[in-house]
Every structure is written in structure tokens, then in C-alpha cells.
């Protein structure tokens, strides 16, 4: 049950972040037609690429058994990173009687806090998924 609540909390947080980012983008940029000339289109594409660099689009989930007596790979680590390797790693450790959730910040594909092997693996997989 705690795992389900943790997953729901992560999904709701991601949805709220997406709504805030969409609202900010709409306020910064009024609706307008695309430029008709090639240099104008190139400038528009460059602006969109610059905006996308900050998006959390490099994701990876690693599921594992945190304790030998537990089965079903109910523990997990989730890396949410942008193009520069900045973002967070969320981890949920599921025990027999409780579940704990941790967050560690990541900058440049590494963290000041020591990452567990599973968290490091999630960051590595997210980095390999780069476009």
C-alpha cells in the first residue's frame, strides 16, 4: 500500500511540475504564427532546442529487492534528469513492515551525496538514453 501511495505521489508531483512549466511557457511566449522565412524558422528551432535542454527527459527506473527476505523487486530508484545531467534520483526502499522514500539531487550526472549502486545504475541508464 505504501508503495502505491509513493508511486501516486511521484506521478502527481510530475503532473504538477508539468502544469507549472506549461503555464510559465504560455506566459513567456504569446501565441503567434511561425515565421515564413527560413532564417526565422531556424531561429525558432534554436529557441525550442534551448528550451528543451532544461526538460526532465532522461528517465530510468531500476527495480530491485532491498532485503534478502523480500521478493518481487518492490524497491526502486528513479532518475529524472535534463540534458546536462541535472535533476533528482528518487528511491523507495520497501521492507516487510515499512517503506521509506529518499530523494537525492544530481548535477552533471553525479551527486554530492553518495548514491547507492541502484541509484548510480539509474543515473547511468538515464545517461545512456540521451538523444
C-alpha positions in Angstrom: 0.0 0.0 0.0 2.9 2.4 0.9 4.5 1.7 -2.5 1.3 2.5 -4.3 1.0 5.8 -2.3 4.6 6.6 -3.1 4.1 6.0 -6.8 0.9 8.1 -6.8 2.8 10.9 -5.1 5.5 10.8 -7.7 3.0 10.8 -10.6 1.1 13.7 -9.0 4.3 15.7 -8.4 5.4 15.2 -12.0 2.0 16.3 -13.3 2.1 19.4 -11.1 5.6 20.2 -12.4 4.4 19.8 -16.0 1.4 22.1 -15.4 3.6 24.8 -13.8 6.1 24.6 -16.7 3.3 24.8 -19.3 1.8 27.8 -17.6 5.2 29.5 -17.4 5.9 28.8 -21.0 2.4 30.2 -22.0 3.1 33.4 -20.1 6.6 33.9 -21.5 5.6 33.3 -25.1 2.5 34.8 -26.7 0.8 32.8 -29.4 2.0 33.8 -32.8 2.4 32.4 -36.3 5.6 30.7 -37.3 7.9 32.8 -39.4 7.6 32.2 -43.1 11.3 32.7 -43.9 14.0 30.1 -43.5 16.2 32.2 -41.1 13.1 32.9 -38.9 12.3 29.1 -38.8 15.9 28.3 -37.9 15.8 30.9 -35.0 12.5 29.3 -33.8 14.0 25.8 -33.9 17.1 27.1 -32.0 14.9 28.7 -29.3 12.9 25.4 -28.9 16.1 23.4 -28.6 17.3 25.8 -25.9 14.1 25.4 -24.0 14.1 21.6 -24.2 17.6 21.4 -22.6 16.1 22.0 -19.2 13.3 19.4 -19.6 13.5 16.3 -17.4 13.6 13.9 -20.4 16.2 11.4 -19.4 14.5 8.9 -17.2 15.4 5.4 -15.9 13.8 3.1 -13.3 15.7 0.3 -11.6 13.7 -2.2 -9.6 15.3 -4.5 -7.0 15.0 -6.4 -3.8 16.4 -4.3 -1.0 16.4 -7.1 1.5 17.1 -10.8 1.0 13.8 -11.9 2.7 11.7 -9.7 0.4 10.8 -10.8 -3.1 9.1 -9.2 -6.0 11.5 -6.4 -6.6 9.3 -3.9 -4.7 12.1 -1.4 -4.1 13.0 1.1 -6.9 15.2 4.0 -7.9 14.1 6.6 -10.5 16.4 9.1 -12.2 14.8 12.2 -13.6 17.4 14.3 -15.4 17.8 17.0 -18.1 20.2 17.2 -20.9 23.0 18.4 -18.6 22.5 15.6 -16.2 20.8 17.8 -13.6 17.8 16.6 -11.7 16.9 14.1 -9.0 17.0 10.5 -8.1 14.0 9.2 -6.1 14.3 5.9 -4.2 11.7 3.8 -2.4 13.0 1.1 -0.1 10.4 -1.5 0.7 10.8 -3.6 3.9 8.5 -6.2 5.4 6.8 -3.7 7.7 7.6 -0.3 6.2 8.6 1.7 3.2 10.9 4.7 3.0 11.4 7.2 0.2 14.5 9.2 -0.4 15.5 12.0 -2.8 19.0 13.0 -3.9 19.9 15.8 -6.1 22.1 15.2 -9.2 24.2 17.8 -11.0 26.3 17.0 -14.1 25.4 13.3 -13.9 26.7 12.9 -10.3 25.6 13.7 -6.8 27.3 15.3 -3.8 25.5 12.7 -1.7 26.7 9.1 -2.1 24.5 7.2 -4.4 23.6 3.6 -3.8 24.5 1.1 -6.5 20.9 1.0 -7.7 20.7 4.9 -7.8 24.0 5.0 -9.7 22.7 2.4 -12.2 19.5 4.5 -12.7 21.6 7.6 -13.5 23.8 5.6 -15.8 20.8 4.2 -17.7 19.3 7.7 -17.9 22.5 9.0 -19.4 22.7 6.2 -22.0 19.1 7.1 -23.0 20.3 10.6 -24.1 19.2 11.6 -27.6 
